[in-house]
Amino acid sequence: MFLRDENIMPFTSFAAPTIGKVAVETKSFFAKVIQDPVSHLLIPIGQLLLIIILTIIALRFLDGAIDKIFALSRMESKKALTLRKLIKSILRYSIYFISVLTILINMGFDPMPVLAGAGILGLAIGFGAQNLVRDVITGFFLIFEGQLEVGDIVQINGQINGTVEEVGLRVTKIREFNQRLHYLANGNITQVTNYNREKMRAIVAVTVPYESDLDVVNKALEEVCESIGKKYAPFLIENPEVMGITRIDQTGVEFTITALSEPDEYWRLEREMRKEAVLALHRNGIEIAYPRSVVYHPSEIHQMKAEKESVRQ
């Protein structure tokens, strides 16, 4: 059995007056339209059309003004393109909000109670909007800290590699080399690896078999560094160099050559270094190492054991 509190009014007691009030206002509105259609119908429609036209004009004017301002600025092209898209997005949403608010006022609605209740409504849906707030805040930091800009080649969260097409307050667009476009919520971006910041070091590993003449290999790679240094001199920050033997494993002996360059030339420089290294080794009769298996006949194994025993004696 449930106890009934007489002080609590049922929901229907609240809804009934509200529905009745709406019905009365609707009836009154149609009565006014019938009596004076010009004042109560044609003029409001004309005002709505005027607001819509002014909104379109304002959007186009501001887009053109922003483009001209950034065209005259001396800001770097990537940063300018990023900020230009961001400012356009913010202004677009602001104009839409003002236009909708103006339309509501002209239709006879008082937006103040709605705006006053926005705090209560925001409190009610705050938990559901946490991700949206997180995306916007993260977007601000991504943009103003310069972590990535339009045109940068980046790796996101160690998984997605591509070129930045757009950085927004909520979503960042990354296009892969195969042209797939990723829409990433800014709140989900936890790690940004940027390949377009100041300088990049091209690192090329070359592995040769153990039986190779290591002095010849080193000399051939030095010739590669000299050739690359002349060809890419305008883009190099440090001249290419041979780091020597950097690893020994089951496949062979690994040499490493490096070059520090401007970010825009990094990929092409690394490809050219690999090509030149292979050609130089071929000219000197040295093969690139690869996994190999050696099979011995049982008689050869016995012979090898006998030779080892004779050496020990």
C-alpha positions as CSV (number, residue, x, y, z in Angstrom):
1,M,0.0,0.0,0.0
2,F,1.3,3.5,-0.9
3,L,0.6,6.6,1.1
4,R,-0.7,9.6,-0.7
5,D,0.5,13.0,0.0
6,E,-2.4,15.4,-0.4
7,N,0.0,18.4,-0.8
8,I,1.5,16.9,-4.0
9,M,-0.4,18.0,-7.1
10,P,-0.7,15.4,-9.9
11,F,1.1,16.1,-13.2
12,T,-2.2,16.5,-15.0
13,S,-3.1,19.5,-12.8
14,F,0.0,21.3,-14.2
15,A,-0.4,20.2,-17.8
16,A,-4.1,21.1,-18.1
17,P,-3.7,24.9,-17.6
18,T,-0.7,25.0,-19.9
19,I,-2.5,23.2,-22.7
20,G,-5.5,25.4,-22.2
21,K,-3.4,28.6,-22.3
22,V,-1.7,27.5,-25.6
23,A,-5.1,26.7,-27.1
24,V,-6.5,30.2,-26.1
25,E,-3.4,31.9,-27.5
26,T,-3.6,30.0,-30.8
27,K,-7.2,30.9,-31.2
28,S,-6.5,34.5,-30.4
29,F,-3.7,34.5,-33.0
30,F,-5.9,33.2,-35.8
31,A,-8.6,35.7,-34.9
32,K,-6.1,38.6,-35.2
33,V,-4.8,37.2,-38.6
34,I,-8.4,37.1,-39.9
35,Q,-9.1,40.7,-38.7
36,D,-5.8,42.2,-39.9
37,P,-3.8,39.9,-42.1
38,V,-1.3,42.6,-43.2
39,S,-0.1,43.5,-39.7
40,H,-0.3,40.0,-38.1
41,L,0.8,37.8,-41.1
42,L,2.4,39.5,-44.0
43,I,4.6,41.9,-42.1
44,P,6.0,39.2,-39.7
45,I,6.8,37.0,-42.7
46,G,8.5,39.9,-44.4
47,Q,10.6,40.5,-41.3
48,L,11.6,36.8,-41.1
49,L,12.7,36.9,-44.8
50,L,14.6,40.1,-44.1
51,I,16.4,38.5,-41.2
52,I,17.3,35.4,-43.3
53,I,18.6,37.6,-46.1
54,L,20.6,39.7,-43.7
55,T,22.1,36.6,-42.2
56,I,23.2,35.3,-45.6
57,I,24.7,38.7,-46.5
58,A,26.5,38.9,-43.1
59,L,28.0,35.4,-43.5
60,R,29.3,36.2,-47.0
61,F,30.6,39.6,-46.0
62,L,32.5,38.2,-42.9
63,D,34.0,35.3,-45.0
64,G,35.3,37.8,-47.5
65,A,36.6,40.2,-44.8
66,I,38.4,37.4,-43.0
67,D,40.0,36.2,-46.2
68,K,41.3,39.7,-47.0
69,I,42.6,40.2,-43.5
70,F,44.6,37.0,-43.6
71,A,45.8,37.7,-47.2
72,L,47.4,41.0,-45.9
73,S,48.9,39.4,-42.8
74,R,52.4,38.1,-42.6
75,M,51.5,35.0,-40.6
76,E,52.8,31.6,-41.7
77,S,50.5,30.0,-44.3
78,K,49.7,26.9,-42.3
79,K,48.9,28.8,-39.1
80,A,46.9,31.4,-41.0
81,L,44.8,28.7,-42.8
82,T,44.1,27.0,-39.4
83,L,43.1,30.2,-37.7
84,R,41.0,31.4,-40.6
85,K,38.9,28.3,-40.6
86,L,38.5,28.4,-36.9
87,I,37.4,32.1,-36.8
88,K,34.9,31.5,-39.7
89,S,33.4,28.6,-37.8
90,I,33.0,30.6,-34.6
91,L,31.5,33.6,-36.4
92,R,29.1,31.3,-38.3
93,Y,27.7,29.8,-35.2
94,S,27.4,33.2,-33.5
95,I,25.5,34.7,-36.4
96,Y,23.2,31.7,-36.5
97,F,22.5,32.1,-32.8
98,I,21.7,35.8,-33.1
99,S,19.5,35.2,-36.1
100,V,17.4,32.5,-34.4
101,L,17.1,34.7,-31.3
102,T,15.9,37.7,-33.4
103,I,13.4,35.4,-35.2
104,L,11.9,34.3,-31.9
105,I,11.6,37.8,-30.7
106,N,9.8,38.9,-33.9
107,M,7.4,35.9,-33.6
108,G,6.4,37.1,-30.1
109,F,8.3,34.7,-28.0
110,D,10.2,36.1,-25.0
111,P,13.6,34.4,-25.0
112,M,14.6,35.7,-21.6
113,P,12.9,32.9,-19.6
114,V,14.6,30.4,-22.0
115,L,18.0,32.0,-21.4
116,A,17.4,32.2,-17.7
117,G,16.4,28.6,-17.6
118,A,19.5,27.6,-19.7
119,G,21.5,27.4,-16.4
120,I,19.1,24.9,-15.0
121,L,18.8,23.0,-18.3
122,G,22.6,23.0,-18.6
123,L,22.9,21.6,-15.1
124,A,20.4,18.9,-16.0
125,I,22.3,17.8,-19.2
126,G,25.8,18.7,-17.9
127,F,26.8,15.1,-17.4
128,G,25.6,14.2,-20.9
129,A,27.6,17.1,-22.4
130,Q,30.9,16.4,-20.7
131,N,32.4,14.9,-23.9
132,L,31.3,18.0,-25.9
133,V,32.9,20.3,-23.4
134,R,36.1,18.2,-23.3
135,D,36.3,18.3,-27.1
136,V,36.0,22.1,-27.2
137,I,38.6,22.6,-24.5
138,T,41.0,20.2,-26.1
139,G,40.5,21.9,-29.5
140,F,41.5,25.3,-28.0
141,F,44.7,23.8,-26.6
142,L,45.5,22.0,-29.9
143,I,45.2,25.2,-31.8
144,F,46.7,27.8,-29.5
145,E,49.6,25.5,-28.5
146,G,50.3,24.9,-32.2
147,Q,50.4,21.1,-31.8
148,L,49.1,20.7,-35.3
149,E,48.1,23.0,-38.2
150,V,46.4,22.6,-41.6
151,G,48.8,20.9,-44.0
152,D,51.0,19.2,-41.3
153,I,51.8,15.5,-41.6
154,V,51.0,14.0,-38.2
155,Q,50.5,10.7,-36.4
156,I,47.5,10.7,-34.0
157,N,47.6,8.4,-30.9
158,G,50.3,6.3,-32.6
159,Q,47.7,4.8,-35.0
160,I,46.5,7.3,-37.7
161,N,49.0,8.8,-40.1
162,G,48.0,11.6,-42.5
163,T,47.7,15.2,-43.4
164,V,45.7,17.7,-41.3
165,E,42.9,19.1,-43.4
166,E,41.0,21.0,-40.8
167,V,41.3,21.8,-37.1
168,G,38.0,22.7,-35.4
169,L,36.9,23.4,-31.9
170,R,35.2,20.0,-31.7
171,V,36.5,17.8,-34.6
172,T,39.9,17.5,-36.4
173,K,40.0,16.0,-39.9
174,I,43.0,13.9,-40.9
175,R,43.4,12.5,-44.4
176,E,45.5,9.4,-44.9
177,F,47.8,8.9,-47.9
178,N,45.2,6.5,-49.4
179,Q,42.7,9.4,-49.2
180,R,40.6,8.1,-46.3
181,L,39.3,11.0,-44.2
182,H,39.2,10.6,-40.4
183,Y,36.9,12.7,-38.3
184,L,38.5,12.7,-34.8
185,A,36.8,14.2,-31.8
186,N,39.4,16.5,-30.2
187,G,38.8,14.9,-26.7
188,N,40.0,11.6,-28.1
189,I,43.4,13.0,-29.3
190,T,45.9,12.2,-26.5
191,Q,49.1,12.1,-28.5
192,V,50.2,14.1,-31.5
193,T,53.4,13.3,-33.4
194,N,54.1,16.2,-35.8
195,Y,56.5,15.6,-38.8
196,N,56.5,19.3,-39.7
197,R,58.3,21.0,-36.9
198,E,61.7,22.8,-37.5
199,K,63.8,19.8,-38.4
200,M,63.7,16.0,-39.1
201,R,66.5,13.5,-39.0
202,A,66.5,10.9,-41.8
203,I,67.8,7.6,-40.5
204,V,68.6,4.7,-43.0
205,A,69.8,1.3,-41.8
206,V,71.9,-0.8,-44.2
207,T,72.6,-4.5,-43.3
208,V,75.3,-6.4,-45.1
209,P,76.3,-10.1,-44.7
210,Y,79.1,-11.0,-42.2
211,E,81.5,-12.1,-44.9
212,S,81.4,-8.6,-46.5
213,D,84.5,-6.4,-46.4
214,L,83.4,-3.8,-43.8
215,D,85.9,-1.2,-44.8
216,V,84.6,-1.3,-48.4
217,V,81.0,-1.0,-47.0
218,N,81.9,2.0,-44.9
219,K,83.7,3.7,-47.8
220,A,80.7,3.2,-50.1
221,L,78.4,4.7,-47.6
222,E,80.7,7.7,-47.2
223,E,80.4,8.2,-50.9
224,V,76.6,8.1,-50.6
225,C,76.7,10.8,-47.8
226,E,78.9,13.0,-50.0
227,S,76.6,12.6,-53.0
228,I,73.5,13.3,-50.9
229,G,75.1,16.3,-49.2
230,K,75.8,18.0,-52.6
231,K,72.4,17.1,-54.1
232,Y,70.3,18.3,-51.1
233,A,72.6,21.1,-49.8
234,P,69.9,23.8,-49.7
235,F,67.6,21.7,-47.5
236,L,70.2,20.2,-45.1
237,I,70.7,21.5,-41.6
238,E,73.6,19.0,-40.9
239,N,75.6,17.1,-43.5
240,P,74.9,13.4,-43.9
241,E,77.2,11.1,-42.0
242,V,77.9,7.4,-41.5
243,M,77.3,6.4,-37.9
244,G,79.3,3.2,-38.2
245,I,78.2,-0.3,-37.1
246,T,75.0,0.2,-35.0
247,R,73.9,-3.4,-34.7
248,I,74.9,-7.0,-35.1
249,D,72.2,-9.7,-35.4
250,Q,71.5,-13.0,-37.0
251,T,71.0,-11.5,-40.5
252,G,74.3,-9.6,-40.6
253,V,76.1,-6.3,-39.7
254,E,74.1,-3.1,-39.7
255,F,75.4,0.3,-40.7
256,T,73.4,3.5,-40.2
257,I,73.6,6.7,-42.2
258,T,71.8,9.9,-41.1
259,A,71.0,13.4,-42.3
260,L,69.3,16.3,-40.6
261,S,67.0,18.3,-42.9
262,E,64.1,20.6,-43.2
263,P,60.7,18.8,-42.5
264,D,59.3,19.3,-46.0
265,E,62.2,17.3,-47.6
266,Y,62.5,14.6,-45.0
267,W,60.5,11.9,-46.8
268,R,62.2,12.5,-50.2
269,L,65.6,12.7,-48.6
270,E,65.2,9.3,-46.8
271,R,64.0,7.6,-50.0
272,E,67.0,9.0,-51.9
273,M,69.4,7.8,-49.2
274,R,68.1,4.3,-49.5
275,K,68.3,4.3,-53.2
276,E,71.9,5.7,-53.3
277,A,73.0,3.2,-50.6
278,V,71.8,0.2,-52.6
279,L,73.4,1.4,-55.8
280,A,76.7,2.1,-54.1
281,L,76.9,-1.3,-52.5
282,H,76.0,-3.0,-55.9
283,R,78.8,-1.0,-57.6
284,N,81.2,-2.4,-55.0
285,G,80.0,-6.0,-55.3
286,I,78.3,-6.1,-51.9
287,E,74.8,-7.6,-51.4
288,I,72.2,-6.5,-48.9
289,A,71.8,-9.1,-46.1
290,Y,68.8,-11.3,-46.0
291,P,67.8,-14.3,-43.9
292,R,69.5,-17.4,-45.1
293,S,69.6,-21.1,-44.1
294,V,72.6,-23.3,-44.4
295,V,72.0,-27.1,-44.8
296,Y,74.9,-29.5,-44.0
297,H,75.1,-33.1,-45.1
298,P,75.7,-35.6,-42.2
299,S,79.2,-36.5,-43.6
300,E,80.1,-32.8,-43.6
301,I,79.0,-32.5,-39.9
302,H,81.3,-35.5,-39.0
303,Q,84.2,-33.9,-40.9
304,M,83.7,-30.6,-39.1
305,K,83.7,-32.3,-35.7
306,A,86.8,-34.2,-36.7
307,E,88.6,-31.0,-37.6
308,K,87.6,-29.4,-34.3
309,E,89.0,-32.3,-32.4
310,S,92.2,-32.2,-34.3
311,V,92.6,-28.5,-33.6
312,R,92.1,-29.1,-29.9
313,Q,94.8,-31.8,-29.8
